[in-house]
Amino acid sequence: MTLLNDDACESAWRRAAVISLLTWRRAEVDDRLDDSHRYGWWGDSFPTLANDRIGSRLWQLRRRTLTADTERDAVAFAREALAWMVEDGRVTTVSVTTTRGVDWLNMVVVLSMKDGTAIDLKLDNLWQVINAV
């Protein structure tokens, strides 16, 4: 068995976090939508584990005004998308913080690993990514 070196391991966790944050999770039944599309990854229709889903609902913010409430929802959606890492015992904690301006939103995710190290992931101008649709 070949073990990944630290750089490859960190790269894999960064990639997993980006996929979890920027893949569109299907909208929940009670989500307020501005059209009839619930979107989401087709694979979530056939989960191996009940209610196992990939991605985040950050896409739902794309037509909203960037306010404190929108920023709060972005943090909640990001935490929801990354919760599997803690639930599966892969990391000990996930921290999500944001800063915003009039037309920009930055997000910093910190994954606290079991060995005591931390992986920081910075998503600069996440608002532009969300609204690029």
Disulfide bonds with the S-S distance in Angstrom:
none
